[in-house]
Amino acid sequence: MRKTKNSFLVFSIFFLSQVHLADSLPVHEDASLIPAGEFLMGTEEGTEIERPVHKVFLKEFRISRFEVSNIEFELFQQNHTRSV
């Protein structure tokens, strides 16, 4: 049990540090701001994993207006290594 708690603690610290890192990254000009808001997700008619219809709230975020190719993403990863 103690090992599980320690693993959870380490994972939580890592996750929270990544969230903070994402907030501190520069914003590029080609990114569009998506405002925070609520929407309904799910269906009553689909498979079990799609039910029930429920409200989801998302914080505001930015998303590129243009697609990123696999090559562009690989170059980004090579230039932005992180230690765990």
N, CA, C and O atoms as CSV, one atom per row, in Angstrom:
chain,resi,resn,atom,element,x,y,z
A,1,MET,N,N,0.820,-1.192,0.000
A,1,MET,CA,C,0.000,0.000,0.000
A,1,MET,C,C,0.865,1.258,0.000
A,1,MET,O,O,0.561,2.227,-0.695
A,2,ARG,N,N,1.927,1.237,0.771
A,2,ARG,CA,C,2.824,2.394,0.853
A,2,ARG,C,C,3.462,2.675,-0.507
A,2,ARG,O,O,3.621,3.830,-0.900
A,3,LYS,N,N,3.827,1.607,-1.220
A,3,LYS,CA,C,4.431,1.769,-2.542
A,3,LYS,C,C,3.432,2.427,-3.500
A,3,LYS,O,O,3.805,3.274,-4.312
A,4,THR,N,N,2.167,2.031,-3.397
A,4,THR,CA,C,1.131,2.619,-4.248
A,4,THR,C,C,0.976,4.107,-3.954
A,4,THR,O,O,0.868,4.911,-4.880
A,5,LYS,N,N,0.965,4.481,-2.677
A,5,LYS,CA,C,0.848,5.893,-2.309
A,5,LYS,C,C,2.037,6.690,-2.822
A,5,LYS,O,O,1.874,7.801,-3.327
A,6,ASN,N,N,3.236,6.126,-2.692
A,6,ASN,CA,C,4.436,6.816,-3.179
A,6,ASN,C,C,4.385,6.983,-4.692
A,6,ASN,O,O,4.733,8.041,-5.216
A,7,SER,N,N,3.952,5.936,-5.395
A,7,SER,CA,C,3.844,6.018,-6.856
A,7,SER,C,C,2.843,7.090,-7.257
A,7,SER,O,O,3.081,7.859,-8.188
A,8,PHE,N,N,1.719,7.136,-6.546
A,8,PHE,CA,C,0.701,8.142,-6.844
A,8,PHE,C,C,1.243,9.548,-6.602
A,8,PHE,O,O,0.993,10.458,-7.391
A,9,LEU,N,N,1.979,9.720,-5.519
A,9,LEU,CA,C,2.561,11.020,-5.195
A,9,LEU,C,C,3.536,11.467,-6.283
A,9,LEU,O,O,3.492,12.616,-6.722
A,10,VAL,N,N,4.409,10.569,-6.715
A,10,VAL,CA,C,5.381,10.893,-7.767
A,10,VAL,C,C,4.654,11.247,-9.059
A,10,VAL,O,O,4.997,12.230,-9.717
A,11,PHE,N,N,3.655,10.454,-9.423
A,11,PHE,CA,C,2.893,10.721,-10.639
A,11,PHE,C,C,2.200,12.082,-10.547
A,11,PHE,O,O,2.208,12.850,-11.509
A,12,SER,N,N,1.602,12.380,-9.394
A,12,SER,CA,C,0.896,13.652,-9.214
A,12,SER,C,C,1.837,14.840,-9.364
A,12,SER,O,O,1.506,15.824,-10.025
A,13,ILE,N,N,3.001,14.743,-8.754
A,13,ILE,CA,C,3.984,15.829,-8.856
A,13,ILE,C,C,4.410,16.019,-10.307
A,13,ILE,O,O,4.491,17.148,-10.791
A,14,PHE,N,N,4.681,14.916,-11.000
A,14,PHE,CA,C,5.073,14.988,-12.411
A,14,PHE,C,C,3.960,15.626,-13.236
A,14,PHE,O,O,4.217,16.525,-14.036
A,15,PHE,N,N,2.725,15.165,-13.045
A,15,PHE,CA,C,1.596,15.679,-13.817
A,15,PHE,C,C,1.409,17.171,-13.582
A,15,PHE,O,O,1.249,17.936,-14.533
A,16,LEU,N,N,1.428,17.583,-12.332
A,16,LEU,CA,C,1.227,18.996,-12.022
A,16,LEU,C,C,2.351,19.865,-12.565
A,16,LEU,O,O,2.109,21.004,-12.966
A,17,SER,N,N,3.573,19.349,-12.585
A,17,SER,CA,C,4.675,20.130,-13.147
A,17,SER,C,C,4.501,20.305,-14.648
A,17,SER,O,O,4.865,21.346,-15.194
A,18,GLN,N,N,3.948,19.299,-15.324
A,18,GLN,CA,C,3.715,19.399,-16.761
A,18,GLN,C,C,2.598,20.394,-17.060
A,18,GLN,O,O,2.674,21.128,-18.045
A,19,VAL,N,N,1.571,20.427,-16.230
A,19,VAL,CA,C,0.484,21.389,-16.417
A,19,VAL,C,C,1.033,22.800,-16.296
A,19,VAL,O,O,0.697,23.663,-17.107
A,20,HIS,N,N,1.868,23.048,-15.302
A,20,HIS,CA,C,2.469,24.370,-15.125
A,20,HIS,C,C,3.361,24.707,-16.318
A,20,HIS,O,O,3.359,25.846,-16.784
A,21,LEU,N,N,4.116,23.740,-16.816
A,21,LEU,CA,C,4.981,23.960,-17.972
A,21,LEU,C,C,4.160,24.372,-19.181
A,21,LEU,O,O,4.543,25.293,-19.902
A,22,ALA,N,N,3.044,23.708,-19.411
A,22,ALA,CA,C,2.201,24.037,-20.555
A,22,ALA,C,C,1.668,25.463,-20.450
A,22,ALA,O,O,1.548,26.153,-21.462
A,23,ASP,N,N,1.349,25.909,-19.237
A,23,ASP,CA,C,0.855,27.273,-19.052
A,23,ASP,C,C,1.930,28.310,-19.336
A,23,ASP,O,O,1.609,29.448,-19.679
A,24,SER,N,N,3.205,27.940,-19.199
A,24,SER,CA,C,4.281,28.911,-19.356
A,24,SER,C,C,4.887,28.922,-20.760
A,24,SER,O,O,5.780,29.723,-21.034
A,25,LEU,N,N,4.418,28.048,-21.653
A,25,LEU,CA,C,4.955,28.017,-23.010
A,25,LEU,C,C,4.514,29.262,-23.773
A,25,LEU,O,O,3.431,29.790,-23.523
A,26,PRO,N,N,5.351,29.736,-24.706
A,26,PRO,CA,C,4.965,30.919,-25.476
A,26,PRO,C,C,3.768,30.632,-26.377
A,26,PRO,O,O,3.574,29.506,-26.834
A,27,VAL,N,N,2.974,31.663,-26.622
A,27,VAL,CA,C,1.813,31.535,-27.499
A,27,VAL,C,C,2.228,31.987,-28.886
A,27,VAL,O,O,2.789,33.071,-29.047
A,28,HIS,N,N,1.959,31.172,-29.879
A,28,HIS,CA,C,2.315,31.513,-31.254
A,28,HIS,C,C,1.185,32.296,-31.910
A,28,HIS,O,O,0.015,32.154,-31.553
A,29,GLU,N,N,1.561,33.118,-32.869
A,29,GLU,CA,C,0.589,33.983,-33.532
A,29,GLU,C,C,-0.469,33.203,-34.298
A,29,GLU,O,O,-1.586,33.692,-34.468
A,30,ASP,N,N,-0.142,31.996,-34.766
A,30,ASP,CA,C,-1.107,31.240,-35.557
A,30,ASP,C,C,-2.053,30.409,-34.688
A,30,ASP,O,O,-2.780,29.558,-35.201
A,31,ALA,N,N,-2.046,30.655,-33.373
A,31,ALA,CA,C,-2.925,29.916,-32.469
A,31,ALA,C,C,-4.202,30.714,-32.212
A,31,ALA,O,O,-4.163,31.925,-31.998
A,32,SER,N,N,-5.314,30.020,-32.238
A,32,SER,CA,C,-6.602,30.647,-31.946
A,32,SER,C,C,-6.999,30.337,-30.508
A,32,SER,O,O,-6.789,29.226,-30.021
A,33,LEU,N,N,-7.572,31.327,-29.836
A,33,LEU,CA,C,-8.039,31.144,-28.469
A,33,LEU,C,C,-9.429,30.521,-28.489
A,33,LEU,O,O,-10.347,31.048,-29.117
A,34,ILE,N,N,-9.572,29.410,-27.805
A,34,ILE,CA,C,-10.873,28.772,-27.630
A,34,ILE,C,C,-11.318,29.116,-26.205
A,34,ILE,O,O,-10.663,28.711,-25.244
A,35,PRO,N,N,-12.411,29.849,-26.058
A,35,PRO,CA,C,-12.815,30.282,-24.719
A,35,PRO,C,C,-13.303,29.117,-23.861
A,35,PRO,O,O,-13.744,28.087,-24.371
A,36,ALA,N,N,-13.215,29.307,-22.558
A,36,ALA,CA,C,-13.727,28.308,-21.624
A,36,ALA,C,C,-15.230,28.168,-21.820
A,36,ALA,O,O,-15.912,29.116,-22.209
A,37,GLY,N,N,-15.723,26.988,-21.547
A,37,GLY,CA,C,-17.161,26.803,-21.669
A,37,GLY,C,C,-17.597,25.379,-21.390
A,37,GLY,O,O,-16.786,24.480,-21.169
A,38,GLU,N,N,-18.903,25.211,-21.409
A,38,GLU,CA,C,-19.533,23.925,-21.144
A,38,GLU,C,C,-20.181,23.405,-22.408
A,38,GLU,O,O,-20.647,24.182,-23.241
A,39,PHE,N,N,-20.212,22.091,-22.550
A,39,PHE,CA,C,-20.950,21.490,-23.648
A,39,PHE,C,C,-21.473,20.135,-23.196
A,39,PHE,O,O,-20.999,19.573,-22.209
A,40,LEU,N,N,-22.447,19.621,-23.923
A,40,LEU,CA,C,-22.987,18.300,-23.625
A,40,LEU,C,C,-22.220,17.263,-24.425
A,40,LEU,O,O,-21.993,17.431,-25.624
A,41,MET,N,N,-21.825,16.199,-23.760
A,41,MET,CA,C,-21.048,15.133,-24.398
A,41,MET,C,C,-21.760,13.812,-24.144
A,41,MET,O,O,-22.305,13.590,-23.063
A,42,GLY,N,N,-21.753,12.950,-25.131
A,42,GLY,CA,C,-22.359,11.636,-24.973
A,42,GLY,C,C,-23.667,11.524,-25.729
A,42,GLY,O,O,-24.096,12.456,-26.409
A,43,THR,N,N,-24.287,10.370,-25.597
A,43,THR,CA,C,-25.548,10.093,-26.271
A,43,THR,C,C,-26.311,9.057,-25.466
A,43,THR,O,O,-25.718,8.292,-24.705
A,44,GLU,N,N,-27.601,9.032,-25.632
A,44,GLU,CA,C,-28.412,7.997,-24.982
A,44,GLU,C,C,-28.593,6.799,-25.908
A,44,GLU,O,O,-29.084,5.753,-25.482
A,45,GLU,N,N,-28.199,6.944,-27.173
A,45,GLU,CA,C,-28.465,5.907,-28.163
A,45,GLU,C,C,-27.233,5.105,-28.551
A,45,GLU,O,O,-27.362,4.102,-29.252
A,46,GLY,N,N,-26.061,5.505,-28.129
A,46,GLY,CA,C,-24.833,4.847,-28.553
A,46,GLY,C,C,-24.461,3.660,-27.685
A,46,GLY,O,O,-25.296,3.076,-26.994
A,47,THR,N,N,-23.183,3.323,-27.744
A,47,THR,CA,C,-22.670,2.210,-26.951
A,47,THR,C,C,-22.558,2.619,-25.490
A,47,THR,O,O,-22.738,3.788,-25.148
A,48,GLU,N,N,-22.262,1.655,-24.636
A,48,GLU,CA,C,-22.202,1.898,-23.192
A,48,GLU,C,C,-21.204,2.993,-22.821
A,48,GLU,O,O,-21.459,3.785,-21.914
A,49,ILE,N,N,-20.065,3.041,-23.524
A,49,ILE,CA,C,-19.048,4.039,-23.175
A,49,ILE,C,C,-19.433,5.451,-23.618
A,49,ILE,O,O,-18.788,6.421,-23.219
A,50,GLU,N,N,-20.476,5.572,-24.438
A,50,GLU,CA,C,-20.927,6.891,-24.887
A,50,GLU,C,C,-22.046,7.460,-24.012
A,50,GLU,O,O,-22.443,8.612,-24.190
A,51,ARG,N,N,-22.555,6.667,-23.072
A,51,ARG,CA,C,-23.677,7.075,-22.227
A,51,ARG,C,C,-23.190,7.425,-20.834
A,51,ARG,O,O,-22.137,6.950,-20.408
A,52,PRO,N,N,-23.919,8.226,-20.141
A,52,PRO,CA,C,-25.074,9.040,-20.526
A,52,PRO,C,C,-24.613,10.384,-21.077
A,52,PRO,O,O,-23.422,10.693,-21.064
A,53,VAL,N,N,-25.546,11.164,-21.550
A,53,VAL,CA,C,-25.240,12.547,-21.919
A,53,VAL,C,C,-24.876,13.276,-20.626
A,53,VAL,O,O,-25.584,13.166,-19.625
A,54,HIS,N,N,-23.768,14.021,-20.653
A,54,HIS,CA,C,-23.330,14.732,-19.453
A,54,HIS,C,C,-22.635,16.031,-19.845
A,54,HIS,O,O,-22.124,16.174,-20.956
A,55,LYS,N,N,-22.631,16.979,-18.901
A,55,LYS,CA,C,-21.975,18.263,-19.137
A,55,LYS,C,C,-20.478,18.119,-18.923
A,55,LYS,O,O,-20.029,17.436,-18.003
A,56,VAL,N,N,-19.717,18.771,-19.785
A,56,VAL,CA,C,-18.258,18.808,-19.667
A,56,VAL,C,C,-17.844,20.274,-19.693
A,56,VAL,O,O,-18.333,21.048,-20.516
A,57,PHE,N,N,-16.947,20.650,-18.795
A,57,PHE,CA,C,-16.426,22.015,-18.766
A,57,PHE,C,C,-14.958,21.977,-19.156
A,57,PHE,O,O,-14.190,21.189,-18.603
A,58,LEU,N,N,-14.561,22.818,-20.101
A,58,LEU,CA,C,-13.162,22.940,-20.507
A,58,LEU,C,C,-12.671,24.345,-20.201
A,58,LEU,O,O,-13.375,25.327,-20.437
A,59,LYS,N,N,-11.445,24.431,-19.670
A,59,LYS,CA,C,-10.808,25.736,-19.495
A,59,LYS,C,C,-10.432,26.265,-20.878
A,59,LYS,O,O,-10.357,25.503,-21.842
A,60,GLU,N,N,-10.197,27.560,-20.966
A,60,GLU,CA,C,-9.783,28.120,-22.252
A,60,GLU,C,C,-8.453,27.505,-22.667
A,60,GLU,O,O,-7.632,27.145,-21.823
A,61,PHE,N,N,-8.251,27.388,-23.977
A,61,PHE,CA,C,-7.000,26.857,-24.493
A,61,PHE,C,C,-6.738,27.445,-25.864
A,61,PHE,O,O,-7.621,28.042,-26.478
A,62,ARG,N,N,-5.531,27.271,-26.330
A,62,ARG,CA,C,-5.158,27.730,-27.669
A,62,ARG,C,C,-4.877,26.515,-28.533
A,62,ARG,O,O,-4.365,25.497,-28.066
A,63,ILE,N,N,-5.224,26.647,-29.801
A,63,ILE,CA,C,-4.992,25.564,-30.747
A,63,ILE,C,C,-4.510,26.181,-32.055
A,63,ILE,O,O,-4.973,27.245,-32.464
A,64,SER,N,N,-3.591,25.505,-32.690
A,64,SER,CA,C,-3.049,26.013,-33.948
A,64,SER,C,C,-4.137,26.040,-35.013
A,64,SER,O,O,-4.989,25.154,-35.073
A,65,ARG,N,N,-4.095,27.061,-35.843
A,65,ARG,CA,C,-5.056,27.145,-36.944
A,65,ARG,C,C,-4.663,26.228,-38.091
A,65,ARG,O,O,-5.460,25.980,-38.996
A,66,PHE,N,N,-3.435,25.725,-38.053
A,66,PHE,CA,C,-2.926,24.898,-39.142
A,66,PHE,C,C,-2.498,23.531,-38.622
A,66,PHE,O,O,-2.095,23.390,-37.467
A,67,GLU,N,N,-2.592,22.541,-39.478
A,67,GLU,CA,C,-2.168,21.195,-39.108
A,67,GLU,C,C,-0.666,21.158,-38.887
A,67,GLU,O,O,0.079,21.948,-39.467
A,68,VAL,N,N,-0.230,20.235,-38.042
A,68,VAL,CA,C,1.191,20.001,-37.805
A,68,VAL,C,C,1.519,18.647,-38.412
A,68,VAL,O,O,0.882,17.646,-38.083
A,69,SER,N,N,2.505,18.611,-39.294
A,69,SER,CA,C,2.881,17.344,-39.924
A,69,SER,C,C,3.684,16.497,-38.941
A,69,SER,O,O,4.182,17.002,-37.935
A,70,ASN,N,N,3.804,15.222,-39.238
A,70,ASN,CA,C,4.612,14.328,-38.400
A,70,ASN,C,C,6.059,14.797,-38.344
A,70,ASN,O,O,6.693,14.728,-37.291
A,71,ILE,N,N,6.586,15.272,-39.468
A,71,ILE,CA,C,7.977,15.744,-39.511
A,71,ILE,C,C,8.140,16.977,-38.623
A,71,ILE,O,O,9.113,17.078,-37.876
A,72,GLU,N,N,7.195,17.912,-38.700
A,72,GLU,CA,C,7.260,19.103,-37.843
A,72,GLU,C,C,7.223,18.716,-36.366
A,72,GLU,O,O,7.945,19.292,-35.553
A,73,PHE,N,N,6.385,17.743,-36.019
A,73,PHE,CA,C,6.293,17.320,-34.625
A,73,PHE,C,C,7.579,16.638,-34.176
A,73,PHE,O,O,8.036,16.858,-33.054
A,74,GLU,N,N,8.165,15.819,-35.034
A,74,GLU,CA,C,9.444,15.174,-34.697
A,74,GLU,C,C,10.527,16.224,-34.454
A,74,GLU,O,O,11.301,16.106,-33.504
A,75,LEU,N,N,10.587,17.248,-35.304
A,75,LEU,CA,C,11.564,18.322,-35.113
A,75,LEU,C,C,11.316,19.057,-33.801
A,75,LEU,O,O,12.259,19.402,-33.088
A,76,PHE,N,N,10.058,19.291,-33.489
A,76,PHE,CA,C,9.718,19.937,-32.220
A,76,PHE,C,C,10.207,19.095,-31.045
A,76,PHE,O,O,10.807,19.621,-30.108
A,77,GLN,N,N,9.953,17.796,-31.095
A,77,GLN,CA,C,10.370,16.913,-30.002
A,77,GLN,C,C,11.887,16.906,-29.842
A,77,GLN,O,O,12.393,16.899,-28.720
A,78,GLN,N,N,12.606,16.909,-30.946
A,78,GLN,CA,C,14.071,16.894,-30.883
A,78,GLN,C,C,14.605,18.166,-30.232
A,78,GLN,O,O,15.619,18.130,-29.534
A,79,ASN,N,N,13.936,19.273,-30.456
A,79,ASN,CA,C,14.400,20.561,-29.933
A,79,ASN,C,C,13.825,20.911,-28.563
A,79,ASN,O,O,14.187,21.939,-27.991
A,80,HIS,N,N,12.944,20.083,-28.034
A,80,HIS,CA,C,12.296,20.370,-26.750
A,80,HIS,C,C,12.298,19.133,-25.862
A,80,HIS,O,O,11.239,18.654,-25.455
A,81,THR,N,N,13.471,18.624,-25.565
A,81,THR,CA,C,13.549,17.447,-24.702
A,81,THR,C,C,13.319,17.854,-23.252
A,81,THR,O,O,13.704,18.946,-22.833
A,82,ARG,N,N,12.687,16.966,-22.495
A,82,ARG,CA,C,12.418,17.204,-21.077
A,82,ARG,C,C,12.937,16.025,-20.279
A,82,ARG,O,O,12.863,14.877,-20.719
A,83,SER,N,N,13.456,16.316,-19.115
A,83,SER,CA,C,13.870,15.231,-18.231
A,83,SER,C,C,12.705,14.874,-17.325
A,83,SER,O,O,11.912,15.732,-16.936
A,84,VAL,N,N,12.616,13.608,-17.001
A,84,VAL,CA,C,11.510,13.138,-16.158
A,84,VAL,C,C,11.982,12.977,-14.744
A,84,VAL,O,O,11.204,12.590,-13.873
